[in-house]
Amino acid sequence: MPSRFSSKLAAALQWGVLIALSAGIAAFLLWIHAPAALMLGPLIAGIIVASSGGKVRFPLPPFVLAQGVVGCLIASMVPLSIVDDVLRHWVLFGAGVLLVVVASSLLGWLMTRWQMMPGTTALWGTSAGAASVMTIMAEHYGADPRLVAFMQYLRVVLVAAIAALVARLFGVAPSHAAHDIVWFPIVAWVPLGETLALAIAGPIIARWLRIPAGAFLVPLVLGIVLTHFGLVRIELPTWLLAASYAFVGWNVGLRFTRPLLIHALKALPVIFGATLTLIALCGGVAVLMVWGAGVDPLTAYLATSPGGSDSIAIIAASTNVDVSFVMAMQTVRMIAVLFLAPVLTKFIAERLRYPNDRPP
């Protein structure tokens, strides 16, 4: 009994430290007008707690609900005409998505050929998205799943941090300053109930239909359609958004445990360099879109950022960019990566298999 009580007390203390640290870092980021401060603060706090030996157990349902809420948020900002935009500019969207997938596959292929990491680990780790799918498939091909997971989620962290920095450098301030935020506004309870129902039902439908990343995508798509026809009015009070942003940040940050960091320490320079290279290559795709299609630079950069669609959605929603374009590109890329990347990576892995690799 005492040991059980002490373990619960230790867990409560760690949660208290995590929440206090998240609030403090987020408050500082809000003070310096950093975009997506309410997500980046908890993300940084999660990394600090997990890497310091903390063992905070983050339950899955709150994160799934948070993804649904973020999907509803973007649905409230993106009109149904986004489909027409994609169809009218299918060459631009197709080229942008294809270049990102090719860039990630080429980088992974080169790293694997040069044996910069064991087996085909680099090939799976550099895939621009579908982190959970890549981690599972990597293990079947003899790659190190821990390094693959580290590469995937490190990229999510760096993409979010660099995207927020780029937004700041472009002089794009957050939509609301810290002193303008009303944390507990007057709430329209019926629309809030409709929104929560959509945020809960969307992930359930996604799980039933086995749609990858569906906890975010299904509420996004359903929300766009339902709000367009006036069947639902999305209501998202600040306190609910702040909690959802925190859950998204914690979900990524708490993955960086001390054992994982120690395991990845030897390969850290290579992983870090590869991640920055992939982000730079995707930035090059953004430059081509700016130069060839006249897309706003920050919009193009966020649209082509590799991975972390929910994080990019939060950053886009907190800045004055073309959210419709960003989310259209991110959604098309996510779908393409989910279907193309596993097939393409498997195809390359089978032709680059080393003797220590296990067959599928």
ABEGO torsion letter per residue (X at the ends): XAAAAAAAAAAAAAAAAAAAAAAAAAAAAAAAGBBGAAAAAAAAAAAAAAAAGBBBBBBAAAAAAAAAAAAAAAAAABBAAAAAAAAAAAAAAAAAAAAAAAAAAAAAAAAAAAGABBEAAAAAAABBEGAAAAAAAAAAAGBBAAAAAAAAAAAAAAAAAAAAAAAAAAGBBBABBAAABBABBBBBAAAAAAAAAAAAAAAAAAAAAGBBGAAAAAAAAAAAAAAAAGABBBBBBAAAAAAAAAAAAAAAAAABBAAAAAAAAAAAAAAAAAAAAAAAAAAAAAAAAAAAAGBBAAAAAAAABBEGAAAAAAAAAABBBBAAAAAAAAAAAAAAAAAAAAAAAAAAAAAABBAABBBX
